[in-house]
Amino acid sequence: MKILSFRHGRGEGRRFGNFDAEVAPGIIINQLALIRRPDGQFRVFGNGKGVFLKRHAEQELIELALAASQTCGRHAE
């Protein structure tokens, strides 16, 4: 799995950012949302129907997206 691009949220709400991920060779999911829950934990949601992530895969994407967010010019708050 790898993050292809990460875009930070605009600061409003709980959306930390959006990203595109290659979840398997040749399988790309665009516009995944990285959301910060009120308790500070993160969740990943797909944009639209048909995207379901098992907890292990979601956790891996969270870690990759947070790492990618550090390299795109702005640090996590």
C-alpha positions as CSV (number, residue, x, y, z in Angstrom):
1,M,0.0,0.0,0.0
2,K,1.2,3.5,-0.7
3,I,-0.1,7.1,-0.6
4,L,0.0,8.7,-4.1
5,S,-0.9,12.2,-3.0
6,F,-2.0,13.9,0.2
7,R,-3.9,17.2,0.5
8,H,-4.5,18.9,3.9
9,G,-7.9,20.0,4.9
10,R,-8.7,23.7,5.0
11,G,-8.8,23.8,8.8
12,E,-12.5,23.7,9.3
13,G,-14.2,20.7,10.8
14,R,-12.6,17.3,11.6
15,R,-11.3,16.6,8.1
16,F,-7.5,16.4,8.4
17,G,-7.1,15.9,4.7
18,N,-7.8,13.9,1.6
19,F,-5.5,11.4,-0.2
20,D,-5.3,8.9,-3.0
21,A,-3.9,5.5,-2.2
22,E,-2.7,2.5,-4.3
23,V,-4.0,-0.3,-2.1
24,A,-2.7,-3.1,-4.3
25,P,-0.6,-3.0,-7.5
26,G,-2.8,-1.3,-10.1
27,I,-5.8,-0.7,-7.7
28,I,-6.1,3.0,-6.7
29,I,-8.8,4.6,-4.5
30,N,-9.1,8.3,-5.0
31,Q,-10.4,10.9,-2.5
32,L,-10.1,9.0,0.7
33,A,-10.8,11.2,3.7
34,L,-8.6,11.2,6.9
35,I,-10.9,12.3,9.7
36,R,-9.9,13.2,13.3
37,R,-12.4,11.9,15.8
38,P,-13.3,14.0,18.9
39,D,-11.1,11.7,21.0
40,G,-8.1,12.5,18.8
41,Q,-8.0,9.1,16.9
42,F,-8.1,9.0,13.2
43,R,-10.5,7.2,10.7
44,V,-10.4,6.8,7.0
45,F,-13.6,7.0,4.9
46,G,-14.1,6.5,1.2
47,N,-15.7,9.1,-1.0
48,G,-19.0,7.4,-2.0
49,K,-20.3,3.9,-2.0
50,G,-18.4,0.7,-2.4
51,V,-15.3,1.4,-0.3
52,F,-15.0,-0.8,2.7
53,L,-11.8,-1.0,4.7
54,K,-11.1,-3.7,7.3
55,R,-9.6,-2.2,10.5
56,H,-6.1,-3.5,9.8
57,A,-6.1,-1.9,6.3
58,E,-7.6,1.3,7.7
59,Q,-4.9,1.5,10.3
60,E,-2.1,1.0,7.8
61,L,-3.7,3.8,5.6
62,I,-3.9,6.1,8.6
63,E,-0.2,5.6,9.4
64,L,0.8,6.1,5.7
65,A,-1.4,9.2,5.3
66,L,-0.1,10.8,8.5
67,A,3.5,10.2,7.3
68,A,2.6,11.7,3.9
69,S,1.1,14.7,5.6
70,Q,4.4,15.5,7.2
71,T,6.2,15.6,3.8
72,C,3.8,17.8,2.0
73,G,4.9,21.0,3.7
74,R,2.7,21.3,6.8
75,H,3.0,19.5,10.1
76,A,0.1,17.8,12.0
77,E,-1.2,19.9,14.8
